Amino acid sequence: MVKKQSLMDVTDVIVIGGGSSGLMAAGTAAQHGAQVLVLEKNAVLGKKLSITGGGRCNITNDKRDFKQFLEHFPQSKKYLYSAFAQYAVDETFNFFEQDMKLPLETQARKRTFPASQRATDVRNTMVNFCKQHNVSFKLSTTVTKLTATDDGWVVKTNNGNFTCHKLIISTGGYAAPETGSTGDGFKWLSDLGHTIAKPSPSIVPLKTNTTWVHSLSGTSWDYLKLRFYADGVKKIQKTGKVLFTHFGISGPLVLNSSYDVSQLLSWGSVECSLDLFPDTPAEILSKRIANLLQKNVKKDFGNTMTEIFPKSIIEVLSELSAIPTDIKSGEITRDQRNTLVALLKDMRFPITGTMGLDRAVIADGGVDLSEINFKTMQSKVNPNLYIIGDLLNINRPSGGFSLQMCWTTGYIAGVHSAM
Ligand SMILES: Cc1cc2nc3c(=O)[nH]c(=O)nc-3n(C[C@H](O)[C@H](O)[C@H](O)COP(=O)(O)OP(=O)(O)OC[C@H]3O[C@@H](n4cnc5c(N)ncnc54)[C@H](O)[C@@H]3O)c2cc1C
């Protein structure tokens, strides 16, 4: 970028928000020759990035064919195509492993993490990338107002005003507001003429008021079938791992169903059903349990069941089936066994809601995608303005898809803002 003498106090590119997408954009713009300033309201950079993936950071999903990768973005893939054709999973691997010397490791379901399993290593890598290319930072600096000028922007903050030719907004969405993303960008962008779809939690744990579910808090069941019923009709069915919490259920399977469940909840009541033995038909399960009880006739039911279940689940099963844990296994009747089997195949409880934006991993909603040029990440509504990351109205599953979207949109905004 050519700098005019009279505009020496005007920064080439200002990035508002030093999170995942902002750091990628800032480092890339500086790498491509721009003078770059990041304004971040927190005292630290990449606060959300440091807690991603339960502290391990699911950095991407190892689907190298970007068209296959975009199959996970059914509503937005037609927009994202031109961005991902420039920068996708291969480029992310090259960036972290070759350029930044951060080895990656791909685990189940192609989820990729830093080999160190530390999200803070990813945060530090992004900060180092920016530092290597002389990006300047103003921390504890909250942007309050944006004003367009003839050839750029004036950015008002609690630390004074800053001017720039190109402005990248990467202030994130509403999910996990304690990390700094409190939706500030949506307000400015709406005032600047962008259409903003109302954000709602889309990857979020589910709540129930059923006490036996709460009592299982901390227990996880690695392989079960999860079904959701709306007004008694089965609407969603998935198989995988569920984590019980003190408010309801969580884990990847639940998180990835939560968007659809919240849609069902907006229409009426929703019930969840757990099948703890999804691959075993009821008759075979009944025979297995009969054999187990037969082998342990003199043992208490509760003790016999420890061969299959953790103690917390046995207590719940005993309560729901009304079979006391201290009854001898040999005394259990056929009816009681049938009740138990029916329960194991269909443990039901109502879903009363989602955990809301505070506990959400992703909130959908945001800037209307038709208002962005995805070849450059430039706003079609305002000149010299780039919009990236969670600000965009892109619904997607968990599994590294969000951060890849941030690396891609950040990289493209970085390259094009520096031109
Ligand atoms: C608990 C949790 C775990 C997650 N785990 C994963 C995972 O493993 N893999 C994955 O792909 N995705 C994960 N995600 C989603 C992923 O973290 C986000 O999609 C991503 O961080 C969004 O990046 P961003 O740059 O858009 O916004 P953020 O990373 O949210 O950054 C926005 C930044 O802007 C700053 N800011 C906001 N307003 C202002 C203002 N007025 N002035 C100055 N600065 C401001 C904020 O302080 C913040 O630092 C997770 C999310 C959460 C909440």
The ligand as an ORCA input file, in Angstrom:
! r2SCAN-3c Opt
* xyz 0 1
  C     -16.495    -22.106     25.026
  C     -16.266    -22.067     23.540
  C     -15.532    -23.064     22.926
  C     -15.323    -23.042     21.543
  N     -14.581    -24.034     20.971
  C     -14.383    -24.026     19.636
  C     -13.551    -25.010     19.034
  O     -12.910    -25.838     19.700
  N     -13.438    -24.989     17.667
  C     -14.077    -24.054     16.907
  O     -13.955    -24.099     15.664
  N     -14.818    -23.071     17.459
  C     -14.965    -23.026     18.802
  N     -15.703    -22.029     19.365
  C     -16.188    -20.916     18.505
  C     -15.023    -19.955     18.205
  O     -14.309    -19.689     19.387
  C     -15.554    -18.647     17.615
  O     -16.255    -18.961     16.424
  C     -14.417    -17.685     17.293
  O     -13.584    -17.429     18.399
  C     -14.982    -16.361     16.785
  O     -13.903    -15.519     16.490
  P     -14.149    -13.979     16.215
  O     -12.823    -13.432     15.821
  O     -15.288    -13.765     15.324
  O     -14.606    -13.387     17.616
  P     -13.944    -13.492     19.129
  O     -12.925    -14.551     19.108
  O     -15.129    -13.577     19.951
  O     -13.215    -12.103     19.215
  C     -13.899    -10.875     19.256
  C     -12.997     -9.881     19.960
  O     -13.518     -8.566     19.788
  C     -13.349     -7.862     20.997
  N     -14.334     -6.763     21.041
  C     -15.680     -6.885     21.090
  N     -16.254     -5.656     21.135
  C     -15.241     -4.762     21.116
  C     -15.186     -3.334     21.160
  N     -16.310     -2.582     21.257
  N     -13.977     -2.736     21.125
  C     -12.838     -3.466     21.051
  N     -12.822     -4.812     21.016
  C     -14.011     -5.458     21.054
  C     -13.603     -8.917     22.055
  O     -13.078     -8.545     23.308
  C     -12.912    -10.126     21.456
  O     -11.569    -10.245     21.854
  C     -15.890    -22.008     20.753
  C     -16.617    -20.986     21.378
  C     -16.801    -21.004     22.758
  C     -17.583    -19.904     23.403
*
